[in-house]
Each structure stands twice: as structure tokens, then as C-alpha cells.
Amino acid sequence: MDLLMEQRRSQRKQDQVIAQLSQALLTLQQEVSKNQFQNGSVNNRLLECENKTDKLKRELETVKGTFEIMKNEYMMVVQNLTNVDTKANQIDKEIVMLKNLKSVTELRNISDIFNKTDRNELEIQMTNHRMNKVINDANARKQDVIALYNKADLTENNLDKHLKELANRVILVAGATRGTYADQQTILFHDIIISNGVRDVDSFKSTGAFTCERGGMYQIAAYIASNANHCSFTVRKNKAYIGDAFASLGDFFETMTFISVVELKVNDTIEIYSGRTGQLVYGNRESGISIVQIR
């Protein structure tokens, strides 16, 4: 009967541990989903910038077409000026010829010629005014297009930088090395499952110490399975205590879990220490650690 009661207590404790692990896994899945959502949002912003860039290119082509029309109008104005100069020279010649005329009718013809000249000069002035207005409008449109293009280019560069930062975030997941550890001995993790943004993986495998290569906020999660009576493990940053986990059942293995968020600077270390001498740590991914940069 005592054995049956003991087995039931063991089963309840194992169910509690499984529930804790499920909650930790759910938290990690939510974080991954959040990162995926952020990546999707960034991709949408990048697509929007590409669409704006295409729109700016089309507006630039429109400005070029307007400039060609203005150029043609300017050539027409130059031609009109040439014609006016020709007419003015002709009028000067006619005035010289008419100096000796005494007929009133011929003098009226001269007055008509002067009136026509005045009208031509007025038309030339109006044409020049319209041409200057078109040129000013085109220059203003050109500056607007250039400003929008530069702004779109800057936004695209910022998005590229953000995407690179997301892709380079540190993610390390590893299974523990099975063995019997002494009190305060560093637990090793040789089974590397995921390694992103970590250059010195071999050092971590051989020493069990994670060395931060990129400063930021990190989520530390560890689970250790052992059958030692009153088993425990301690998590330390730069050899200083930041948390631990315990289990008390002997002769049947239990899983201890630890989850926390810490700020790490470059060259800071994270290690997992055994909590007692002769403590067996199960391997084959029955024990493990995950270190994820969240910011």
C-alpha cells in the first residue's frame, strides 16, 4: 500500500512538471510567433516602399515628358522672336521709305504697322511669362520627386538594417551531457540543436559556459532531469547567483525547470551548476537549455 501511495505522489509531481514545461513551451512559441509577425510586418513595409519607389519613377517620367513639351514651346517662342525681329527690320526699312511720303493714307498705314508691332511685343511678353511659370512649376515638381525618392531610399535602408538585426539575433538550444556531477560542477551541453548568431559554439560545448557575443535582453530556460534525492541546480551570471530549481524525490527521476529574463553585456557568461555531489543528470535531450535574445 505504501508503494502504491508513493507511486501516486510521484505521478502527481510528474504531472506538475509536465504542466510547467508546457507553459514554458507555450511562452517560447508565443515569442517565436511574435517575431514571425514582426518579420511579416517588416516585409509589408518593404513592399510598400517598393511600390512608392515605382510610383516616384513614373512621376519622374511624367516630369521628363513635361520638360520635352516645354522645350518645344521654347523653340516656338524663339522662332516667333526671330520673326518679330525680321518684321521690325522690315518696318524700319518701310519707315525710312515713308519719310518722304505726304499722303495721309500712307501715314495711316504706318500707324497700323506700329500698332501691330505693339501687339506682337505684348504677345511675346505673355508667352515668356507662361514659359517661365511652366519652368518654375517643373523645377518645383522635380525637387519634390527628388525629396520623395531620397525619403523612400532612406526608409528602405532602415528596413534592411532591421531585417538584418532580426536575422542575427542569438538563439542557442542544446541538450545536456549525461553524467554524474559533483556539487557546484558546471553541467555540460554537447548536443547542439539550434545555434544562430553564436560563433564560439565549440567553447560552449567543452566548458558549458555561454559567453555573450552581442549585448541585449535574453530569455534563459533550463530543464534538468535527475533521480538524485534532493536534487537541484543553480543558474549563474558571471559566477553570481541569479536563480535555481529543486526536486526532492529519490529513486525515480524528476525534471527541474528554470525560466528567467536577464540583461547580458558582451563577454558576460551564463552557466548551470549541479546542486549536490553525485547528482545524475539525464542526457539524450531529457535535460537541456535554451538561450534566446529577445531584444
C-alpha positions in Angstrom: 0.0 0.0 0.0 2.9 2.4 0.9 4.4 1.7 -2.5 1.2 2.5 -4.3 0.8 5.8 -2.4 4.4 6.7 -3.2 3.8 6.0 -6.9 0.7 8.2 -6.9 2.6 11.0 -5.3 5.3 10.6 -7.9 2.8 10.7 -10.7 1.3 13.9 -9.3 4.7 15.6 -9.2 5.5 14.4 -12.7 2.2 15.9 -13.9 3.1 19.2 -12.3 6.5 19.3 -14.0 4.9 18.4 -17.4 2.4 21.3 -16.9 5.3 23.7 -16.1 7.2 22.6 -19.2 4.1 23.0 -21.4 3.7 26.6 -20.1 7.4 27.3 -20.8 7.0 25.9 -24.3 3.8 28.0 -24.9 5.7 31.1 -23.8 8.5 30.3 -26.3 6.1 29.6 -29.1 4.3 33.0 -28.5 7.7 34.8 -28.6 8.5 33.0 -31.9 5.1 33.8 -33.3 5.7 37.5 -32.3 9.0 37.5 -34.2 7.3 36.0 -37.2 4.6 38.6 -37.1 7.3 41.4 -36.8 9.0 39.8 -39.8 5.7 39.8 -41.8 5.1 43.4 -40.8 8.6 44.4 -41.9 8.1 42.6 -45.3 4.8 44.5 -45.8 6.6 47.8 -45.1 9.3 46.9 -47.5 6.7 46.0 -50.2 5.1 49.4 -49.6 8.4 51.2 -50.1 9.0 49.3 -53.3 5.5 50.4 -54.6 6.3 54.0 -53.6 9.6 53.8 -55.4 7.8 52.6 -58.6 5.3 55.5 -58.3 8.1 58.0 -58.0 9.8 56.6 -61.1 6.5 57.0 -63.0 6.2 60.6 -61.8 9.8 61.3 -62.9 9.0 60.0 -66.4 6.0 62.4 -66.4 8.2 65.3 -65.5 10.6 64.4 -68.3 7.7 64.4 -70.8 6.6 67.8 -69.5 10.1 69.1 -69.9 10.2 68.0 -73.6 6.9 69.9 -74.2 8.3 73.0 -72.6 11.4 72.6 -74.7 9.3 72.5 -77.9 7.3 75.6 -76.7 10.6 77.4 -76.0 11.8 76.7 -79.6 8.5 78.1 -80.9 9.0 81.3 -78.8 12.5 81.6 -80.2 11.1 81.3 -83.7 8.5 83.9 -83.0 11.1 86.3 -81.7 13.1 85.7 -84.9 10.0 86.5 -86.9 9.4 89.7 -84.9 13.0 90.8 -85.4 12.5 90.2 -89.1 9.3 92.2 -89.1 10.9 95.0 -87.1 13.7 95.3 -89.6 11.2 95.4 -92.4 9.2 98.1 -90.5 12.4 100.2 -90.1 13.0 100.0 -93.8 9.5 101.0 -94.5 9.7 104.0 -92.1 12.8 105.2 -94.0 11.0 104.9 -97.3 7.9 106.7 -95.9 9.7 109.7 -94.6 9.2 111.5 -97.8 5.5 110.5 -98.2 2.9 113.3 -97.9 -0.2 111.1 -98.3 -2.5 110.8 -95.2 -3.4 107.3 -96.3 0.1 106.1 -96.3 0.7 107.7 -92.9 -2.3 105.7 -91.5 -0.6 102.5 -92.9 2.4 103.4 -90.9 0.3 103.8 -87.7 -1.2 100.4 -88.3 2.2 98.9 -88.6 3.2 100.4 -85.2 0.0 99.0 -83.6 0.8 95.5 -85.0 4.3 95.8 -83.6 3.0 96.7 -80.2 0.6 93.7 -80.2 3.4 91.4 -81.2 5.6 92.6 -78.4 2.7 92.1 -75.9 2.2 88.5 -77.1 5.9 87.8 -76.8 5.8 89.1 -73.2 2.8 86.9 -72.3 4.5 83.9 -73.9 7.7 84.5 -72.0 5.6 84.8 -68.7 3.8 81.5 -69.4 7.1 79.7 -70.3 8.8 81.0 -67.0 5.8 79.8 -65.0 6.0 76.3 -66.6 9.7 76.1 -65.9 9.3 77.1 -62.3 6.5 74.5 -61.8 8.6 71.8 -63.4 11.6 72.7 -61.1 9.4 72.5 -58.1 8.0 69.2 -59.1 11.5 67.9 -59.8 12.6 68.9 -56.2 9.5 67.2 -54.8 10.2 64.0 -56.7 13.9 64.0 -55.6 12.9 64.5 -51.9 10.4 61.7 -52.0 12.8 59.4 -53.7 15.5 60.1 -51.1 13.0 59.5 -48.3 11.9 56.2 -49.8 15.6 55.2 -50.2 16.3 56.0 -46.5 13.2 54.0 -45.4 14.3 51.0 -47.4 17.8 51.2 -45.9 16.3 51.3 -42.3 14.1 48.2 -43.1 17.1 46.3 -44.5 19.0 47.2 -41.3 16.1 46.0 -39.1 15.8 42.7 -41.1 19.5 42.0 -40.6 19.2 42.6 -36.9 16.3 40.2 -36.6 18.2 37.5 -38.7 21.3 37.9 -36.4 19.6 37.5 -33.1 21.2 34.9 -30.8 19.4 31.6 -30.4 21.1 28.6 -28.7 19.3 25.4 -27.8 21.3 22.4 -26.6 20.8 19.0 -24.8 22.8 18.1 -21.7 25.7 15.7 -21.5 24.6 12.7 -19.4 26.7 12.1 -16.3 27.2 12.2 -12.6 28.2 15.7 -11.5 29.8 17.0 -8.3 28.4 19.8 -6.2 28.9 23.2 -7.9 30.3 21.5 -11.1 29.3 23.1 -14.4 26.8 21.0 -16.3 27.8 20.4 -20.0 25.6 20.7 -23.0 27.2 19.0 -26.0 24.0 18.2 -28.1 23.6 21.5 -30.1 20.1 21.6 -31.5 20.0 25.3 -32.7 22.9 27.7 -33.0 22.2 31.1 -34.6 24.4 34.1 -34.1 26.9 32.2 -31.9 30.4 32.0 -33.2 32.2 30.1 -30.5 30.0 27.0 -30.2 32.9 24.7 -29.5 33.9 26.6 -26.4 30.3 26.3 -25.1 30.2 22.5 -25.7 33.5 21.9 -24.0 33.0 24.2 -20.9 29.2 24.5 -20.6 29.6 28.3 -20.2 27.7 30.5 -22.7 29.7 33.7 -23.4 27.6 36.7 -24.7 28.9 38.0 -28.0 26.1 40.5 -28.6 24.7 42.6 -25.8 20.9 42.7 -25.1 18.0 41.1 -23.2 18.0 37.3 -23.1 15.5 34.6 -22.0 17.2 31.8 -20.2 15.3 28.5 -19.9 16.8 25.3 -18.4 15.3 21.9 -17.5 17.4 19.2 -15.8 16.2 15.6 -15.2 17.7 13.7 -12.2 16.9 10.8 -9.9 19.1 12.1 -7.0 17.4 12.7 -3.7 17.0 16.5 -3.0 18.5 17.3 -6.4 18.9 20.9 -7.6 20.7 23.1 -10.0 21.8 26.8 -9.9 21.9 29.4 -12.7 24.7 31.9 -12.5 25.7 35.0 -14.5 29.4 35.8 -14.3 29.6 33.2 -11.4 27.0 35.2 -9.5 23.7 33.5 -8.4 20.6 34.5 -10.4 18.2 31.6 -9.7 17.9 27.8 -9.0 15.5 24.9 -9.2 14.9 21.9 -6.8 13.3 18.5 -6.6 13.1 16.1 -3.6 12.1 12.7 -4.9 14.8 9.9 -4.9 15.0 6.6 -6.7 12.8 8.0 -9.5 13.7 10.8 -11.8 12.2 14.3 -11.7 12.6 17.3 -14.0 13.5 20.7 -12.5 12.8 23.8 -14.6 14.1 27.4 -14.6 12.9 30.4 -16.8 14.1 34.0 -16.4 15.0 37.1 -18.5 18.4 38.7 -17.9 20.4 41.5 -19.5 23.7 40.5 -20.8 26.7 42.5 -22.0 29.4 41.4 -24.3 31.6 38.7 -22.6 29.1 38.1 -19.8 28.7 34.3 -19.1 25.8 32.1 -18.2 26.4 28.6 -16.5 24.3 25.9 -14.9 25.8 24.3 -11.8 24.9 21.0 -10.2 23.4 21.4 -6.7 24.9 18.4 -5.0 27.6 15.8 -5.2 26.8 12.5 -7.0 23.8 14.0 -8.8 23.0 12.1 -12.0 21.9 14.3 -14.9 20.0 12.6 -17.7 21.0 13.3 -21.3 19.5 12.5 -24.7 17.6 15.8 -24.6 15.9 14.8 -21.3 17.8 17.8 -19.9 18.6 20.9 -21.8 19.0 24.7 -22.1 17.7 27.4 -24.4 19.2 31.0 -24.6 17.2 33.4 -26.8 18.0 37.1 -27.5 14.6 38.9 -27.3 15.9 42.5 -27.7 
